[in-house]
């Protein structure tokens, strides 16, 4: 894994992860959208959404999106949380936390 904080990118073993959007609310909540681009060209890039409540870890939100605008909308409104663990995503979301 190669973190590239200046580019808001993490290069993983099977895909590149890039922080495509971060948003912050007056309540202290934050959301993030990550673009995941597999190195295997048979798979299309996809956007994953995350939410962060103050004092809590980042939570992955349900669904993958193909369009950034749809992913941002989902990050703002999605309520279903899913389990997801990837060390690359943890490093990427730390970058989002640092940018706050």
Rosetta blueprint (number, residue, H / E / L):
1 X L
2 X E
3 X E
4 X E
5 X H
6 X H
7 X H
8 X L
9 X E
10 X E
11 X E
12 X L
13 X L
14 X L
15 X E
16 X E
17 X E
18 X E
19 X E
20 X E
21 X E
22 X E
23 X E
24 X E
25 X L
26 X L
27 X L
28 X L
29 X L
30 X E
31 X E
32 X E
33 X E
34 X E
35 X E
36 X E
37 X E
38 X E
39 X L
40 X L
41 X L
42 X L
43 X L
44 X L
45 X L
46 X E
47 X E
48 X E
49 X E
50 X E
51 X E
52 X E
53 X L
54 X L
55 X L
56 X L
57 X L
58 X L
59 X E
60 X E
61 X E
62 X E
63 X E
64 X E
65 X E
66 X L
67 X L
68 X H
69 X H
70 X H
71 X H
72 X H
73 X H
74 X H
75 X H
76 X H
77 X H
78 X L
79 X L
80 X L
81 X E
82 X E
83 X L
84 X L
85 X L
86 X L
87 X H
88 X H
89 X H
90 X H
91 X H
92 X H
93 X H
94 X H
95 X H
96 X H
97 X H
98 X H
99 X H
100 X L
